[in-house]
Structure formats: structure tokens, C-alpha cells
Amino acid sequence: MSEMTTQILQESLGKTVLVRLKGGKSLRAKLKGFDQHLNLVLDETEDTTDPENTKKLGILIVRGDNVVIISPPPR
């Protein structure tokens, strides 16, 4: 993981991020932690795959190799 990626994720800690996973799932959650493998600890997680029917999932740990994209909050 590059220094720029690490810096952006550090700045996103405690803020809401959007995460797209393999298989097409989309999550909105507060980023609580991450590591060099892009494993994520997410809190207040919602499954937003179907915008008409969001599901609250709570605290999740997402394995980094399932992450396709992370969208940080606006600056």
C-alpha cells in the first residue's frame, strides 16, 4: 500500500466511507481501523447494495482481498 493511500485512510478514520466489495456489495460505514493488507474495521455499517432496502449490519471486519474500492469522505 502506498504512502498516499495510507495517508488518505488515516485521514478517513472515524469518518463515513463507501466500500465496494467483490460480488457487487456496497457498504457505508465509519472507518475504525485498517492494516497494510487493507483489512478494514467498520462500525455503524449499512449494506447499501439495494438503495431501496438498506440493512444495518453494525460492526464488521472486512478482509482486504474482498475490497474493490474505498471512497473517502469529501475533504
C-alpha positions, -999 to +999 in steps of 0.1 A: +000+000+000+014+034-010+021+062+014-006+083-002-032+055+003-022+052+040-024+089+045-059+091+029-071+062+050-056+078+082-075+110+075-107+090+070-105+072+104-138+079+123-155+092+092-181+076+069-167+059+038-182+039+010-168+005+003-175-017-028-168-054-024-162-083-048-195-097-058-211-062-061-220-055-024-218-019-013-213-007+023-215+027+040-197+027+074-175+046+098-139+035+092-124+025+126-092+008+115-072-008+087-039-025+081-013-029+054-034-057+037-064-033+035-083-053+061-109-029+074-127-025+107-161-008+100-187+005+125-223+015+121-222-004+088-251-004+064-255-026+033-264-001+006-264-026-023-301-020-028-307+017-021-345+010-015-337-016+012-306-007+033-297-031+061-279-022+093-250-046+099-232-030+129-195-037+134-177-056+106-142-068+098-137-070+060-108-089+046-087-067+023-087-090-007-125-086-009-123-048-012-126-034-047-127+003-039-130+027-009-144+061-014-132+085+013-153+113+027-152+147+009-124+170+021 
